[in-house]
Amino acid sequence: MELSVMGEKKIRLSLEKPVSIREKVYAVVREDILNGRFSPGERMVETRLAEEVRISRTPIREALHMLEREGLLESIPRVGYRVRQMRWSEVEEICGIRVVNETLAARWAMDRITLDELGALEENIAISEKETKEGNWKSFVERDAEFHEILARASGSQRLLELCQLLRRHMLRYRVKSLYMQETVLQALLGHSRILECLRKRDKKGIERAIREHLEFAKESIQKHVSWEEEARGSAGGSE
């Protein structure tokens, strides 16, 4: 794991240094968990991580705590942190809650969405389609996050936006493998287009169906691309 720590230029406020390092550690470890470098059940040893990036344990501990709050790590008494196991029951739970939250956000957005926000959703889909045609479907991870954030923000509710973002981040760990596949991206893009069409028409019944089908597809793609038997074996042997 490589981090670009502070250069020679001094920073006036001493508080800026640990915050900056903590965020860099958080971003790198988070990416490694999502991409499978750290396996479910694997321990995150503060001292080892601190040695790898040659910094103190404090920003490491703060970053790991952030990842615990996000649901990627779990705290084990007298052990520290370890990568959370992947559980199918959690996928079903997250999808069920997302359907409710994102349908509510979309319905509220129908009364509040601006032309600029509609344009941003349309542009997001156009860019995603272009990148996919160019073979860069891995970029869809960020495009998908952007699409759902624009939609949730258009609801006008900051709390609902935060809930939608949190659930999407929890689901990303399960979904990232399937989102790196072209056929999954194309189907997800079709779902985004249907949601946008319902927004334009102010079709409240249609948008609930579009969101439900979109998230059902996401759930099915997760089930297809994650080896749940393998994860179950990892759960049995990863509790040291």
Secondary structure, DSSP 4 states (H G I P E B T S, - for coil): -------SS--S-TTHHHHHHHHHHHHHHHHHHHTTSSPTT-EE-HHHHHHHHT--HHHHHHHHHHHHHHTSEEEETTTEEEEPPP-HHHHHHHHHHHHHHHHHHHHHHHHH--HHHHHHHHHHHHHHHHHHHTT-GGGHHHHHHHHHHHHHHTTT-HHHHHHHHHHHHHHHHHHHHHHTSHHHHHHHHHHHHHHHHHHHHT-HHHHHHHHHHHHHHHHHHHHHHS-HHHHHHHHHH---
